[in-house]
Amino acid sequence: MEDLMRISLEDLKKYYQTYYHPANAFLVAVGNFTRGEMLARIEKTFAAFLRARPRNRKSPKTPRRQGSAGFP
């Protein structure tokens, strides 16, 4: 909760613009279809997004774990 209270609207907008991009998305398909059918539907529906390039491929840094479980 402390982190949520500390973040500003500008920080949130910057994070969204950096990491929420169609090229960073993934798709899960479940059901009774052939691979060819699904690929054709994906291409038709998401063609514009598939060509988009992400603005930033860097992942946010994960803080080092602190603990006694034997992890560094």
VMD Tcl script that builds the backbone (N, CA, C; Angstrom):
set m [mol new atoms 216]
animate dup $m
set s [atomselect $m all]
$s set {name element resname resid chain x y z} {
  {N N MET 1 A 0.831 -1.187 0.000}
  {CA C MET 1 A 0.000 0.000 0.000}
  {C C MET 1 A 0.877 1.254 0.000}
  {N N GLU 2 A 2.004 1.144 0.675}
  {CA C GLU 2 A 2.935 2.261 0.745}
  {C C GLU 2 A 3.371 2.703 -0.660}
  {N N ASP 3 A 3.685 1.727 -1.521}
  {CA C ASP 3 A 4.105 2.034 -2.894}
  {C C ASP 3 A 2.984 2.707 -3.681}
  {N N LEU 4 A 1.757 2.254 -3.485}
  {CA C LEU 4 A 0.623 2.841 -4.197}
  {C C LEU 4 A 0.385 4.284 -3.782}
  {N N MET 5 A 0.597 4.565 -2.529}
  {CA C MET 5 A 0.399 5.927 -2.036}
  {C C MET 5 A 1.497 6.870 -2.538}
  {N N ARG 6 A 2.663 6.319 -2.851}
  {CA C ARG 6 A 3.814 7.123 -3.247}
  {C C ARG 6 A 3.833 7.442 -4.745}
  {N N ILE 7 A 3.170 6.631 -5.578}
  {CA C ILE 7 A 3.244 6.822 -7.023}
  {C C ILE 7 A 2.392 8.021 -7.455}
  {N N SER 8 A 2.912 8.779 -8.390}
  {CA C SER 8 A 2.177 9.943 -8.882}
  {C C SER 8 A 1.445 9.576 -10.174}
  {N N LEU 9 A 0.513 10.402 -10.568}
  {CA C LEU 9 A -0.213 10.188 -11.810}
  {C C LEU 9 A 0.755 10.213 -12.995}
  {N N GLU 10 A 1.725 11.106 -12.957}
  {CA C GLU 10 A 2.727 11.179 -14.032}
  {C C GLU 10 A 3.548 9.891 -14.107}
  {N N ASP 11 A 3.947 9.348 -12.956}
  {CA C ASP 11 A 4.680 8.080 -12.937}
  {C C ASP 11 A 3.855 6.971 -13.575}
  {N N LEU 12 A 2.587 6.933 -13.227}
  {CA C LEU 12 A 1.692 5.910 -13.752}
  {C C LEU 12 A 1.534 6.044 -15.267}
  {N N LYS 13 A 1.362 7.258 -15.754}
  {CA C LYS 13 A 1.225 7.485 -17.198}
  {C C LYS 13 A 2.501 7.086 -17.941}
  {N N LYS 14 A 3.637 7.433 -17.388}
  {CA C LYS 14 A 4.919 7.100 -18.020}
  {C C LYS 14 A 5.104 5.583 -18.093}
  {N N TYR 15 A 4.781 4.887 -17.013}
  {CA C TYR 15 A 4.889 3.431 -16.990}
  {C C TYR 15 A 3.968 2.817 -18.041}
  {N N TYR 16 A 2.739 3.288 -18.098}
  {CA C TYR 16 A 1.759 2.782 -19.061}
  {C C TYR 16 A 2.251 2.997 -20.492}
  {N N GLN 17 A 2.714 4.191 -20.809}
  {CA C GLN 17 A 3.177 4.493 -22.160}
  {C C GLN 17 A 4.418 3.688 -22.534}
  {N N THR 18 A 5.224 3.323 -21.558}
  {CA C THR 18 A 6.446 2.569 -21.820}
  {C C THR 18 A 6.174 1.083 -22.029}
  {N N TYR 19 A 5.348 0.486 -21.190}
  {CA C TYR 19 A 5.217 -0.974 -21.185}
  {C C TYR 19 A 3.904 -1.514 -21.733}
  {N N TYR 20 A 2.831 -0.746 -21.758}
  {CA C TYR 20 A 1.562 -1.239 -22.272}
  {C C TYR 20 A 1.456 -0.888 -23.744}
  {N N HIS 21 A 1.913 -1.801 -24.559}
  {CA C HIS 21 A 1.979 -1.607 -25.997}
  {C C HIS 21 A 1.529 -2.902 -26.660}
  {N N PRO 22 A 0.793 -2.829 -27.762}
  {CA C PRO 22 A 0.318 -4.054 -28.406}
  {C C PRO 22 A 1.422 -5.067 -28.724}
  {N N ALA 23 A 2.604 -4.610 -29.034}
  {CA C ALA 23 A 3.690 -5.536 -29.354}
  {C C ALA 23 A 4.211 -6.261 -28.112}
  {N N ASN 24 A 3.844 -5.806 -26.936}
  {CA C ASN 24 A 4.237 -6.479 -25.701}
  {C C ASN 24 A 3.159 -7.446 -25.207}
  {N N ALA 25 A 2.069 -7.562 -25.947}
  {CA C ALA 25 A 0.948 -8.411 -25.536}
  {C C ALA 25 A 1.173 -9.857 -25.978}
  {N N PHE 26 A 0.397 -10.752 -25.407}
  {CA C PHE 26 A 0.399 -12.136 -25.864}
  {C C PHE 26 A -1.041 -12.625 -25.926}
  {N N LEU 27 A -1.251 -13.688 -26.672}
  {CA C LEU 27 A -2.586 -14.199 -26.919}
  {C C LEU 27 A -2.644 -15.665 -26.533}
  {N N VAL 28 A -3.721 -16.048 -25.879}
  {CA C VAL 28 A -3.958 -17.447 -25.540}
  {C C VAL 28 A -5.239 -17.856 -26.244}
  {N N ALA 29 A -5.185 -18.934 -27.002}
  {CA C ALA 29 A -6.359 -19.427 -27.722}
  {C C ALA 29 A -6.658 -20.852 -27.277}
  {N N VAL 30 A -7.919 -21.092 -26.924}
  {CA C VAL 30 A -8.343 -22.404 -26.464}
  {C C VAL 30 A -9.627 -22.765 -27.196}
  {N N GLY 31 A -9.706 -23.970 -27.679}
  {CA C GLY 31 A -10.942 -24.395 -28.324}
  {C C GLY 31 A -10.685 -25.402 -29.422}
  {N N ASN 32 A -11.719 -25.694 -30.170}
  {CA C ASN 32 A -11.669 -26.677 -31.236}
  {C C ASN 32 A -11.454 -25.956 -32.567}
  {N N PHE 33 A -10.212 -25.797 -32.966}
  {CA C PHE 33 A -9.862 -25.139 -34.217}
  {C C PHE 33 A -8.524 -25.691 -34.691}
  {N N THR 34 A -8.234 -25.464 -35.960}
  {CA C THR 34 A -6.927 -25.868 -36.476}
  {C C THR 34 A -5.969 -24.699 -36.329}
  {N N ARG 35 A -4.727 -25.026 -36.361}
  {CA C ARG 35 A -3.693 -23.992 -36.243}
  {C C ARG 35 A -3.844 -22.959 -37.364}
  {N N GLY 36 A -4.068 -23.432 -38.582}
  {CA C GLY 36 A -4.229 -22.537 -39.729}
  {C C GLY 36 A -5.405 -21.595 -39.586}
  {N N GLU 37 A -6.527 -22.138 -39.097}
  {CA C GLU 37 A -7.713 -21.302 -38.879}
  {C C GLU 37 A -7.419 -20.195 -37.873}
  {N N MET 38 A -6.791 -20.573 -36.783}
  {CA C MET 38 A -6.517 -19.587 -35.736}
  {C C MET 38 A -5.509 -18.550 -36.210}
  {N N LEU 39 A -4.453 -18.977 -36.898}
  {CA C LEU 39 A -3.473 -18.010 -37.388}
  {C C LEU 39 A -4.102 -17.027 -38.369}
  {N N ALA 40 A -5.019 -17.500 -39.218}
  {CA C ALA 40 A -5.710 -16.609 -40.158}
  {C C ALA 40 A -6.569 -15.591 -39.407}
  {N N ARG 41 A -7.265 -16.041 -38.375}
  {CA C ARG 41 A -8.100 -15.121 -37.596}
  {C C ARG 41 A -7.256 -14.101 -36.840}
  {N N ILE 42 A -6.141 -14.564 -36.295}
  {CA C ILE 42 A -5.245 -13.655 -35.579}
  {C C ILE 42 A -4.701 -12.600 -36.529}
  {N N GLU 43 A -4.248 -13.031 -37.684}
  {CA C GLU 43 A -3.699 -12.090 -38.678}
  {C C GLU 43 A -4.757 -11.058 -39.078}
  {N N LYS 44 A -5.959 -11.518 -39.342}
  {CA C LYS 44 A -7.036 -10.609 -39.760}
  {C C LYS 44 A -7.380 -9.606 -38.659}
  {N N THR 45 A -7.460 -10.087 -37.439}
  {CA C THR 45 A -7.893 -9.240 -36.328}
  {C C THR 45 A -6.793 -8.322 -35.797}
  {N N PHE 46 A -5.563 -8.842 -35.748}
  {CA C PHE 46 A -4.490 -8.114 -35.081}
  {C C PHE 46 A -3.356 -7.686 -36.010}
  {N N ALA 47 A -3.575 -7.679 -37.302}
  {CA C ALA 47 A -2.498 -7.397 -38.262}
  {C C ALA 47 A -1.782 -6.079 -37.965}
  {N N ALA 48 A -2.529 -5.038 -37.680}
  {CA C ALA 48 A -1.901 -3.731 -37.421}
  {C C ALA 48 A -1.038 -3.779 -36.162}
  {N N PHE 49 A -1.482 -4.513 -35.159}
  {CA C PHE 49 A -0.722 -4.615 -33.926}
  {C C PHE 49 A 0.524 -5.476 -34.096}
  {N N LEU 50 A 0.440 -6.500 -34.934}
  {CA C LEU 50 A 1.577 -7.397 -35.134}
  {C C LEU 50 A 2.767 -6.664 -35.749}
  {N N ARG 51 A 2.503 -5.612 -36.504}
  {CA C ARG 51 A 3.586 -4.840 -37.126}
  {C C ARG 51 A 4.127 -3.753 -36.206}
  {N N ALA 52 A 3.417 -3.484 -35.141}
  {CA C ALA 52 A 3.844 -2.419 -34.224}
  {C C ALA 52 A 5.102 -2.842 -33.486}
  {N N ARG 53 A 5.936 -1.874 -33.197}
  {CA C ARG 53 A 7.163 -2.135 -32.435}
  {C C ARG 53 A 7.006 -1.546 -31.044}
  {N N PRO 54 A 7.440 -2.274 -30.046}
  {CA C PRO 54 A 7.357 -1.732 -28.688}
  {C C PRO 54 A 8.281 -0.537 -28.519}
  {N N ARG 55 A 7.895 0.356 -27.654}
  {CA C ARG 55 A 8.707 1.553 -27.413}
  {C C ARG 55 A 9.937 1.236 -26.584}
  {N N ASN 56 A 9.811 0.254 -25.708}
  {CA C ASN 56 A 10.901 -0.028 -24.791}
  {C C ASN 56 A 10.881 -1.509 -24.438}
  {N N ARG 57 A 11.965 -2.198 -24.675}
  {CA C ARG 57 A 12.035 -3.627 -24.374}
  {C C ARG 57 A 12.708 -3.900 -23.030}
  {N N LYS 58 A 13.149 -2.869 -22.322}
  {CA C LYS 58 A 13.807 -3.067 -21.039}
  {C C LYS 58 A 12.783 -3.436 -19.983}
  {N N SER 59 A 13.106 -4.429 -19.189}
  {CA C SER 59 A 12.242 -4.825 -18.081}
  {C C SER 59 A 12.601 -4.003 -16.854}
  {N N PRO 60 A 11.603 -3.730 -16.029}
  {CA C PRO 60 A 11.932 -3.004 -14.794}
  {C C PRO 60 A 12.843 -3.861 -13.921}
  {N N LYS 61 A 13.723 -3.215 -13.184}
  {CA C LYS 61 A 14.645 -3.942 -12.318}
  {C C LYS 61 A 13.895 -4.507 -11.119}
  {N N THR 62 A 14.183 -5.754 -10.820}
  {CA C THR 62 A 13.583 -6.413 -9.665}
  {C C THR 62 A 14.483 -6.195 -8.464}
  {N N PRO 63 A 13.919 -5.731 -7.352}
  {CA C PRO 63 A 14.770 -5.516 -6.173}
  {C C PRO 63 A 15.373 -6.829 -5.673}
  {N N ARG 64 A 16.550 -6.740 -5.133}
  {CA C ARG 64 A 17.228 -7.915 -4.592}
  {C C ARG 64 A 16.446 -8.439 -3.392}
  {N N ARG 65 A 16.296 -9.762 -3.346}
  {CA C ARG 65 A 15.579 -10.374 -2.235}
  {C C ARG 65 A 16.406 -10.309 -0.943}
  {N N GLN 66 A 15.725 -10.074 0.107}
  {CA C GLN 66 A 16.341 -10.078 1.426}
  {C C GLN 66 A 15.684 -11.183 2.231}
  {N N GLY 67 A 16.463 -12.093 2.725}
  {CA C GLY 67 A 15.870 -13.164 3.515}
  {C C GLY 67 A 16.903 -14.196 3.912}
  {N N SER 68 A 16.444 -15.179 4.647}
  {CA C SER 68 A 17.372 -16.198 5.146}
  {C C SER 68 A 17.113 -17.561 4.516}
  {N N ALA 69 A 16.445 -17.589 3.371}
  {CA C ALA 69 A 16.099 -18.862 2.741}
  {C C ALA 69 A 17.231 -19.386 1.866}
  {N N GLY 70 A 18.387 -18.800 1.946}
  {CA C GLY 70 A 19.527 -19.251 1.158}
  {C C GLY 70 A 19.630 -18.583 -0.195}
  {N N PHE 71 A 18.755 -17.627 -0.468}
  {CA C PHE 71 A 18.822 -16.896 -1.736}
  {C C PHE 71 A 19.745 -15.704 -1.576}
  {N N PRO 72 A 20.441 -15.341 -2.644}
  {CA C PRO 72 A 21.329 -14.169 -2.550}
  {C C PRO 72 A 20.544 -12.881 -2.386}
}
mol reanalyze $m
mol bondsrecalc $m
mol representation Tube
mol addrep $m
